[in-house]
Amino acid sequence: MLDVHAILLLTLVCTIAAGVLMVAVTFPAARYLASAGLLLPALPIYLARSFALKR
């Protein structure tokens, strides 16, 4: 069970770090579109986390 939490945490950190960097270095007009892309992985991560916590 601890392995699942570690993998989810690592995935979340990598997703946020890559997303923030992408938004920070892109053209300012593209930031709004790119920031929407940060939320795309949120649903699978949330579902995986809730599934892991129910076990």
C-alpha positions, 0 to 999 in steps of 0.5 A: 500500500505504501508503494501505491502512495509513493508512486502517486506522489511521484507522478503528481510531483512530476506532473506539476513540475513539468506543467509549471515549467511549461506554463512559465516558459511559453509565450504569454498568450499560450499560458492560458491554454497550457494551464488548462492542460495541467488539469487534464491529468488531475482526473486520472490521478484523483481516480487512482488515488481514491481507488488506492485508498479504498483498498 
